[in-house]
Amino acid sequence: MKIGARDDFENIYMGKFRALAAPHGLFVEYERDRAGRDIGLQLTRTNQAGDGKIVTPALIWFQMKGIMAGTLSLTNYQESEEVALDLEVAHLRFWYLNIQPTYLAVYVDSADQFLAIDLQKWVERHFGDEILRLDQKTVRVKVDKKNVLDDQFFRIVLDRNLIPVLRRTLSQEDDEGIARFLRDSSVVQWLLNCRGEGRNARLMVIKWMSKMRTEAYFESKVPVGEWEPFRAHWQFSMDDLSSTFPYLTFTPALEAMSVRWSEVDEDFDGNPFEVWHQSFSIIETATGDELYDEEFDSESLLEIGNEKYSYGDMGGGEMIEHRLAIDLNEIGEQWAATLQVLR
């Protein structure tokens, strides 16, 4: 029995795709291909305990295409910015209207490389609803070489496709809040574990005088133990802490209490105007004692929300270190309850 070159090529790249996708989900296939999609993937996540996988509600589909080395040489591929294929308009319409996303996965034989794009988003960007009225049989779809189908692709696709599921669950949150939930769900679970184990939890925040980044380190310890690191979070141009971590309460080791007052002055023409002044008192939260800092430095202030501030320790005129005890606030408790259900 003879196997055609095209069928042999398809068998090879489908095997490569399965090996690449297997760590990220469970395969779903039709008994007979009548839906214009080759293979589905029910996405999975690594169990936090490290003892297996969790099946998520996110299901995605792939339309597989391959470009043989005889059609696109390695030299031509390296010299180009994209690869192009002609797809049927009828299929594009179906994928565009489908609830579940379909990704075009293109295997470039000469480079041994998979590329992938979201076909729904491609149609939205290039045609929108006009695809439903398009009077032609095929459309040329171009895939940029930057869209590599790799482990990072599956991580991004998982988060993106969990958002619609979480939108229903976290009905009070916008997409930014849901994305933050995905990013920080491990922190929420960690804080729950700290409670159950009687561990103290804190956030060490380091701000730099000459850099735009802020560093935040989550740490915990038993009452008589040493602080142990859990997670490092670096962020460019970080806002106040309550905006960056809206699910946390913060109790700074040193709290700067703001006091504002005004007085009336007059300009050169005798017209009165109000002048506002602001000063800070520094409270050691563990004792409630007020500290008097004759060399008070505004650079050592870190806003934690609601006009509250942490007062940090200056090091070498360059680095300011803040220590804040943390716990879940009302939003965090809601996220924790949702996380338990999802887990």
C-alpha positions as CSV (number, residue, x, y, z in Angstrom):
1,M,0.0,0.0,0.0
2,K,1.3,3.4,-0.9
3,I,1.0,6.5,1.2
4,G,1.1,9.8,-0.7
5,A,3.7,12.4,0.0
6,R,1.1,14.8,1.2
7,D,-0.5,12.4,3.6
8,D,2.9,11.3,4.9
9,F,3.8,15.0,5.5
10,E,0.5,15.6,7.4
11,N,1.1,12.5,9.6
12,I,4.6,13.8,10.5
13,Y,3.5,17.4,11.4
14,M,0.4,16.2,13.3
15,G,2.7,13.9,15.4
16,K,4.9,16.9,16.1
17,F,1.9,19.0,17.1
18,R,0.6,16.4,19.4
19,A,3.9,16.2,21.2
20,L,4.0,20.0,21.5
21,A,0.4,20.4,22.8
22,A,0.1,17.3,25.0
23,P,1.6,18.9,28.1
24,H,-1.1,21.7,27.9
25,G,-4.3,19.8,27.5
26,L,-6.5,16.9,26.5
27,F,-7.1,16.2,22.8
28,V,-10.7,16.3,21.5
29,E,-11.5,15.0,18.0
30,Y,-14.6,14.4,15.9
31,E,-15.3,10.9,14.7
32,R,-15.8,12.4,11.3
33,D,-14.5,15.7,10.2
34,R,-17.6,17.7,9.4
35,A,-16.9,21.0,11.2
36,G,-13.9,22.3,9.4
37,R,-11.6,21.9,12.4
38,D,-8.9,19.3,12.7
39,I,-8.4,18.9,16.5
40,G,-9.5,20.4,19.8
41,L,-7.6,20.9,23.1
42,Q,-9.3,21.0,26.5
43,L,-6.7,23.1,28.3
44,T,-5.2,22.0,31.6
45,R,-3.2,23.7,34.3
46,T,-0.5,22.3,36.6
47,N,-1.9,21.5,40.0
48,Q,-0.4,23.8,42.7
49,A,0.5,20.7,44.7
50,G,2.6,19.5,41.8
51,D,0.9,16.1,41.7
52,G,-0.9,16.3,38.4
53,K,-3.0,18.5,36.2
54,I,-6.3,20.3,36.6
55,V,-8.7,20.3,33.6
56,T,-10.0,23.9,33.0
57,P,-13.3,24.9,31.3
58,A,-11.4,26.3,28.3
59,L,-11.7,24.4,25.0
60,I,-10.0,25.6,21.9
61,W,-9.8,24.2,18.3
62,F,-7.0,24.1,15.7
63,Q,-7.2,24.1,11.9
64,M,-3.9,22.5,10.9
65,K,-1.9,23.5,7.7
66,G,1.5,22.5,6.6
67,I,3.9,24.0,4.1
68,M,6.4,21.6,2.6
69,A,10.1,22.4,2.2
70,G,9.7,22.1,-1.6
71,T,7.1,24.9,-1.5
72,L,8.9,27.2,1.0
73,S,12.7,26.8,1.4
74,L,14.5,27.7,4.6
75,T,16.2,30.6,2.8
76,N,13.0,32.1,1.6
77,Y,11.4,31.6,5.0
78,Q,14.3,33.3,6.8
79,E,14.1,36.3,4.4
80,S,10.3,36.8,4.8
81,E,8.4,38.3,7.7
82,E,5.3,36.1,7.3
83,V,3.8,33.1,5.6
84,A,0.6,33.2,3.5
85,L,-2.1,30.6,2.9
86,D,-5.4,30.7,1.0
87,L,-8.4,29.7,3.2
88,E,-12.0,29.2,2.2
89,V,-14.4,32.1,3.0
90,A,-17.0,29.6,4.1
91,H,-14.7,28.2,6.8
92,L,-13.7,31.7,7.9
93,R,-17.3,32.5,8.4
94,F,-17.9,29.4,10.4
95,W,-14.9,30.1,12.7
96,Y,-15.8,33.8,13.0
97,L,-19.3,32.9,14.3
98,N,-18.3,30.1,16.5
99,I,-18.4,30.5,20.3
100,Q,-15.2,28.6,20.8
101,P,-12.0,30.0,19.3
102,T,-10.3,28.3,16.4
103,Y,-6.5,28.8,15.9
104,L,-4.8,28.4,12.6
105,A,-1.6,26.3,13.2
106,V,0.9,26.4,10.3
107,Y,3.8,24.0,10.2
108,V,6.8,25.3,8.2
109,D,8.7,22.1,7.2
110,S,11.9,23.8,6.2
111,A,12.3,25.6,9.6
112,D,10.6,22.8,11.6
113,Q,8.5,25.5,13.2
114,F,4.8,26.0,14.1
115,L,3.1,29.4,13.8
116,A,-0.4,30.1,15.1
117,I,-3.0,32.9,15.1
118,D,-6.6,33.3,16.4
119,L,-8.8,33.1,13.3
120,Q,-11.7,34.8,15.0
121,K,-9.6,37.8,15.9
122,W,-7.9,37.8,12.4
123,V,-11.4,38.0,10.7
124,E,-12.5,40.7,13.2
125,R,-9.4,42.8,12.4
126,H,-9.6,42.4,8.6
127,F,-13.3,42.0,7.7
128,G,-15.6,42.0,10.7
129,D,-19.2,41.2,9.7
130,E,-18.3,41.9,6.1
131,I,-17.0,38.3,6.0
132,L,-20.6,37.2,5.9
133,R,-21.3,39.1,2.7
134,L,-17.9,38.6,1.0
135,D,-18.4,37.5,-2.6
136,Q,-15.3,35.3,-3.2
137,K,-14.3,31.7,-2.5
138,T,-11.0,32.2,-0.8
139,V,-9.0,34.8,1.2
140,R,-5.3,35.0,1.7
141,V,-4.3,34.8,5.3
142,K,-0.9,36.0,6.3
143,V,0.7,34.8,9.6
144,D,3.6,36.8,11.1
145,K,6.7,34.8,12.0
146,K,6.5,36.3,15.5
147,N,3.4,34.2,16.3
148,V,5.4,31.1,17.3
149,L,3.3,28.2,18.6
150,D,5.3,27.3,21.8
151,D,4.8,26.9,25.5
152,Q,4.3,30.6,26.0
153,F,1.6,30.5,23.3
154,F,-0.3,27.9,25.4
155,R,0.1,30.0,28.6
156,I,-1.3,33.1,26.9
157,V,-4.2,31.2,25.2
158,L,-5.1,29.5,28.5
159,D,-5.4,32.9,30.4
160,R,-7.2,34.5,27.4
161,N,-9.8,31.7,27.1
162,L,-10.4,31.4,30.8
163,I,-11.5,35.1,31.0
164,P,-15.0,34.5,29.5
165,V,-15.5,31.7,32.0
166,L,-14.3,33.8,34.9
167,R,-16.3,36.8,33.7
168,R,-19.5,34.8,34.5
169,T,-18.1,33.7,37.9
170,L,-16.6,37.0,38.9
171,S,-19.5,39.0,37.6
172,Q,-18.5,42.1,39.5
173,E,-15.0,42.2,38.0
174,D,-13.9,43.7,34.7
175,D,-11.4,42.0,32.4
176,E,-8.5,43.7,34.0
177,G,-9.6,42.4,37.4
178,I,-10.1,38.9,36.0
179,A,-6.6,38.9,34.4
180,R,-5.2,40.0,37.8
181,F,-7.1,37.1,39.4
182,L,-5.4,34.7,37.1
183,R,-2.0,36.3,37.8
184,D,-2.4,36.4,41.6
185,S,-4.6,33.4,42.4
186,S,-1.5,31.6,43.8
187,V,-0.9,34.6,46.2
188,V,-4.5,34.3,47.4
189,Q,-4.1,30.5,48.0
190,W,-0.8,31.1,49.7
191,L,-2.4,33.6,52.1
192,L,-5.1,31.0,52.9
193,N,-2.4,28.5,53.6
194,C,-0.6,30.9,55.9
195,R,-3.7,31.4,57.9
196,G,-4.2,27.7,58.3
197,E,-0.6,27.1,59.3
198,G,-0.4,30.1,61.7
199,R,2.2,31.8,59.6
200,N,2.7,35.6,59.4
201,A,2.7,37.1,55.9
202,R,4.2,40.3,54.7
203,L,5.1,42.3,51.6
204,M,8.6,43.8,51.3
205,V,8.5,46.7,48.8
206,I,11.6,48.2,47.4
207,K,11.5,51.5,45.5
208,W,14.5,52.9,43.8
209,M,15.3,56.6,43.5
210,S,16.9,56.3,40.0
211,K,14.8,53.5,38.5
212,M,11.2,53.3,37.3
213,R,10.7,49.8,38.6
214,T,9.3,48.8,42.0
215,E,10.1,45.4,43.5
216,A,7.6,43.6,45.8
217,Y,8.5,40.4,47.7
218,F,5.9,38.1,49.4
219,E,7.3,36.4,52.5
220,S,6.0,34.4,55.4
221,K,7.3,32.9,58.6
222,V,6.1,31.0,61.7
223,P,6.2,33.1,64.9
224,V,9.7,32.0,65.9
225,G,11.1,31.3,62.5
226,E,12.8,33.2,59.7
227,W,11.1,35.0,56.8
228,E,10.8,32.7,53.8
229,P,10.3,34.0,50.2
230,F,7.2,33.0,48.3
231,R,7.1,35.2,45.2
232,A,8.9,38.2,43.7
233,H,6.9,40.8,41.7
234,W,8.6,43.5,39.7
235,Q,6.6,46.2,38.0
236,F,7.4,49.2,35.9
237,S,5.9,52.5,37.1
238,M,3.8,50.8,39.8
239,D,0.7,52.7,41.1
240,D,-0.3,52.8,44.8
241,L,-0.4,49.3,46.4
242,S,-4.2,49.2,46.7
243,S,-4.4,49.5,42.8
244,T,-1.7,47.0,42.2
245,F,-3.0,44.4,44.7
246,P,-6.7,45.3,45.2
247,Y,-7.4,42.1,47.1
248,L,-5.0,42.9,50.0
249,T,-5.1,44.9,53.2
250,F,-1.8,46.5,54.2
251,T,-0.4,47.3,57.7
252,P,2.9,49.1,57.3
253,A,5.6,48.7,60.0
254,L,5.9,52.5,59.9
255,E,2.7,54.4,59.0
256,A,2.9,58.0,57.9
257,M,-0.3,59.8,59.0
258,S,-1.1,62.8,56.8
259,V,-2.3,66.0,58.5
260,R,-3.6,68.8,56.2
261,W,-4.6,72.4,57.2
262,S,-5.2,75.7,55.5
263,E,-4.7,79.3,56.2
264,V,-5.8,82.5,54.5
265,D,-3.3,84.8,52.9
266,E,-3.6,87.9,50.7
267,D,-2.0,88.7,47.3
268,F,-0.4,92.0,46.5
269,D,-3.8,93.5,45.7
270,G,-5.2,92.5,49.0
271,N,-7.3,89.6,47.6
272,P,-7.6,86.7,50.0
273,F,-6.7,83.2,49.0
274,E,-6.4,79.9,50.8
275,V,-3.1,78.1,51.2
276,W,-3.0,74.4,52.1
277,H,-0.3,72.8,54.1
278,Q,0.5,69.1,54.7
279,S,2.6,67.4,57.3
280,F,3.2,63.8,58.3
281,S,3.5,62.0,61.7
282,I,5.2,58.6,61.7
283,I,3.6,55.9,63.8
284,E,5.2,52.6,64.7
285,T,2.2,50.3,64.2
286,A,3.5,47.5,66.5
287,T,3.6,49.8,69.5
288,G,1.4,52.7,68.5
289,D,4.3,55.1,69.4
290,E,4.8,58.2,67.4
291,L,8.3,58.7,66.0
292,Y,9.8,62.1,65.4
293,D,12.0,62.2,62.3
294,E,13.8,65.5,62.1
295,E,15.1,64.5,58.6
296,F,11.7,63.5,57.2
297,D,12.1,62.6,53.6
298,S,9.1,62.6,51.3
299,E,10.9,60.1,49.0
300,S,10.4,57.6,51.8
301,L,6.6,57.7,51.4
302,L,4.7,54.9,49.7
303,E,1.0,55.4,49.1
304,I,-1.1,52.3,50.1
305,G,-4.5,53.7,49.3
306,N,-7.1,55.9,50.9
307,E,-4.5,58.6,51.6
308,K,-2.5,56.2,53.8
309,Y,1.2,55.9,53.5
310,S,4.0,53.6,54.5
311,Y,7.3,55.2,55.6
312,G,10.3,53.3,54.4
313,D,13.9,53.0,55.4
314,M,16.3,54.8,53.1
315,G,19.4,52.8,52.2
316,G,22.4,54.5,50.6
317,G,20.4,57.4,49.3
318,E,19.1,55.1,46.6
319,M,16.9,52.4,47.9
320,I,13.8,52.7,50.1
321,E,12.5,49.5,51.8
322,H,9.0,49.2,53.1
323,R,7.7,46.3,55.3
324,L,3.9,45.7,55.4
325,A,1.9,43.0,57.0
326,I,-0.8,41.7,54.5
327,D,-4.1,39.8,54.6
328,L,-7.1,39.3,52.3
329,N,-9.6,42.1,52.2
330,E,-13.3,41.7,51.1
331,I,-12.3,41.3,47.4
332,G,-9.6,38.8,48.4
333,E,-12.1,36.7,50.4
334,Q,-14.4,36.6,47.4
335,W,-11.6,35.5,45.1
336,A,-10.6,32.9,47.7
337,A,-14.1,31.4,47.7
338,T,-14.2,31.4,43.9
339,L,-10.7,29.9,43.7
340,Q,-11.8,27.0,46.0
341,V,-14.7,26.2,43.6
342,L,-12.5,26.4,40.6
343,R,-9.9,24.2,42.2
